């Protein structure tokens, strides 16, 4: 269920005892604090016993069901991510655990593996669970008319949803289950895109296997965004997105961290003089100098400006600086400031203000959410000294700035007090080594000593 | 400018920049940036709006006078 999850509620069984299941079949849906997760089984066989009833809250590690893999053996179904091989065939009956095989929707490839095509001719009037029956009633759907795509031709919740979508009666709000969004048959990529593009996935008709909504369905709908997502859903979706990205980062990216305290007296004196001559609307904030310097340093050290994809590093052609923007009311988005290295300071300031306003208003462009090449997290306004950030995959570096604080500073053997900032670099050790990161921070420092050239 | 008038303008500006904040709970001597969680861009927006609405040209070195609600009202009222 994700390494940081401790428990979940079993929402729905998609199989019953006696069903034949194949490896990769989704057998249950578990609701967690962050997102609904589908539980896949990694062994084919026949479902023997369901050990947990729907609606039960279970800690991670709880056996869910047993599967007979051969006439006299059984193996488990579980609910925690892990390589399939962890669920190796067991020669003797073992119980399923909530600790081995569930995959979050955020995991695209894995999810795709779980999407079963409809079995040809498999029309069944079996309804798999009370939940599905309730759904059918809610949508006024006669289950006899629904082709089941579930195991053994059973009608799954997705089938009901698909049928409902086809009937175009999805306008009626679905009763929220424990505050979670209705679980659609939707690929994780599509779900993310839907969030990014402000598309309401419940309004889409899926064209993927089993009526699943895939990314192209969402993209098709994108020119007509339906930003009528309820705030709660947005927050929940955002948490889920952050959770997925950050968990993936900590799971996959071997971070190294460097920090460097930089003297900002030259930069701030220059900024102050400049701002004195200008009306409020033309004034720069120190953060803009830091962002510009960060972008310029990224040009100088291209090994940190790009993506780690499929086992190798791909440098980006331009610097699109992701700016971590906290939202009033919680949450975080890091949209991209496009071409931050080439824009002049006034333009960058205007772009930043515009980006922050639109981020908080939920009016970001898709490209801004997709193409940041490196991210800067500036927590200086919160008054903390430094931030050691988590890289946003597939990016390979994150730059952090703490608050600009006056610190004792030794210059030419004398002690003075200077405004300083602690800059940090979190680097992906697969892509670069500490020496590269060090070069980046030293470049950043050098650039900030000549603000007029930024 | 009268104190009541500046108070009203300041409340309006703060409400615009931080619409989620409960301004009635704001103490006169509380740090505005901290209690309303204003970042530097938010604060710049506050300065900008106050400048527009009061006709008071607020220089950067006068920002500290806007640090609390009380000091801001005093400053904008010409104190």
Interface residues (C-beta under 8 A of the other chain):
Chain A: X272 X275 X276 X279 X280 X281 X283 X285 X286 X287 X326 X328 X329 X352 X353 X356 X380 X381 X383
Chain B: X18 X19 X20 X33 X34 X37 X38 X39 X40 X41 X44 X45 X47 X48 X51 X57 X58 X59 X60 X61
